[in-house]
Amino acid sequence: MSIKIRSSRPSAHDHSESDQIPIVTVGISSGAVTESRLADAAVSTPKMVDGAVTLAKTTTPLRVGMYIGDETETVKTGNATESQIKDFAFYRDIDAALRISRFRVVSRLRSTVSGRTGTMTIYHDLGGTPDLTLYTYSTAYEVKTGTIDVSGLTVGRHTIEVKVTPSSGYGIYNEMIEFYGVQEAE
């Protein structure tokens, strides 16, 4: 498909295809071709320069991947004491294309008694302050989600600890927990 513009001839013209003249690259002003002027799917993969689409230019779903998941049901009952139920390690890489900046957490929780609080807390590197706290008051499993920011961590090995706390004399169940790593943009 060639691009043509109307002639700037002073004589009358009919706007037909034959009345158009081709545009050469040097005739296009800088910034004249904007996103709104491009048709959908106007730029094909073979026309893109290698490396032109970087991680920073991708949408978040392309930068998210399952990091770890666990479907082992756990239950903690009794006194309102925080107990660790799961842990895992992850490596924060020096390469920005592989470096995790945050985790998206998805968990299914339920309490043993309606209206009683069950709490899940998630920490990194044996921290004293939770990075994320999720609550449930329901006796039916419900999906709870949240995000943990790990962008400030140094390159190297780190740990995540998952802990639960039931209301005193009651219990909390965790049926599933998944961590999705979101990569840093370059």
N, C-alpha and C positions, 0 to 999 in steps of 0.2 A: 504494500500500500504506500503510495507516495503522498506526500503532503503538498497541497497547493494553496496558494492565496489568490485573492482577486487581484487582477492587474491594476496598476495605478495609472493606466492610460487615460488621458483626458477625454478621449472619444467615448461615445456611448458603449456600454457593454451589457451582456445579457446574463451574467452570472453562471453560465453553463460551464461544464467541465473543460471545454475547449477554450474558454475565456480565462482560465486560471493559468498561473505560472508556478513552476516548482519552487520550493524553498530550499536553499542550501544551508548547511549547518551554520556558516558564518552569518547568515541572515537572521538567526534567532538570537534575540537579545538575552543576556544573562538574566535568569529568573523568570523568563517568559513562560516556560513550561512548568506549570504548577500541578500539584496533586489533583486538584479539581478539574483540570483539563485532560487528565489521562483517563481513558476508558478502563473499565474493570478488566483485569487480566491483560493489560496493554504491554506489560513487560514480562517476557518469558524467561524461564530459568537460563537457557543458553545465552541470552543477551546480558545477563548479569556478570559483572566482573567477579572472579574468584575472591572470596573474602569480603565482598561488599556487604553481606548480611551478617552482622556480628551478633553475639549473644545479647548485647544491649538493645539491638533492634528487633529482637523477637518478642513475641507475646509471652506472658507469664506461663501459660500451659506448656509451652515448649521448653521452659527452663525448670519444670517441676518433675521430679521422679520419685517413685516409691523408694524410700530409704530402708525402712524396716517395718514389719508388721507382726503382730502376735495375736492369735485367736485363742490362747489358753485362758479359760475362764478362771478368775480368781475371786475370792471372797475374804473379806476382813470383818469380823464381828467382835463384839465386846466393848471394851473401854474406848474412849475417844483418843486413842494414841495413833500417831502417824506411823505407818509401816510400809517399807519398801516392797513392791510386788514385782517390779521389772527394772532392768537396767541394760544399757548397751553403750558401746563406744562408737565414736565416729572420728574421722580424720578431716581436719580443715586443711585443704591443699593450698599450696602457694600459687598454683595456676588458677587465675580468676575464672576460667571456663569450667573448672571442676569444684570451685570453692562454694560451699553451702553458706548462705547468709541468714537463712531462717528455716525453721521447720514448721510445717502446717500439721497440726495434731488432730486426729479424728479418733474418738473413743465412744464406746457404748457402755453406759453406766446405769445402775439402778440401785435404789435403796431397799432394805428389807421391810421397811414400814413406811407407808405413805406419809408425806409431810416431814419425815425425818431427814436431815441433811447427810448426804454422803459426799465427801470431798476427795478429789484427785489433785495432787500437786506434782509438778514436774520441775526438776532442778537440773542444772548442768554443773559439772566439776565439783560435786559435793558442796554446792552453794548453800548458804543459810537462808536466802530469800528465794521463794519460788519464782520461776520464770513464767509459770502459767498455773492457774487454779481453775478447775472445772467443778461444778456442783450438780448434784441431782437430788430431787425430792420425790421422785416417782418410783413406784414398785414395778413399772414396766420399763424395759430397756429403752433408753433414749440416746440419740446421738448428740455428743457434745464436741465442739471444735474450738480451736484457738491457735495462736501462733507464738512461737518462741524465736526471739531475735538472737542469733549467734554471730552477727556480723562483726562484733568487736573482739571476738576471740582470736588468739594468736594462731599461726599455722602450727599444726601438730595434732596430737591425739587428745580427745576430750570425751567426757562421759555424760550420759543422761540417766537420771534416776527418776522412776515413776513411783509415787507413794500414794496411799489412800488412807483416809481417816473416816470411820463411821461415827454417827451420833452415839453417844454413850449408851451402851446396852443394846445397840442395834447393829446393822451391818451395811456394807456396800459391796456390790458386785461389779466387776469389770469383765465384760465378755470379749472385747476386742480393742486393740489400740494400734493405730498406724501413724507413722511419721513420714511425711513427704518432704524431701529436701528441696529447697528453692535455691537455685544457683544465683550467685552474684552476677550482675551485668558487668561487662568489661569496661 
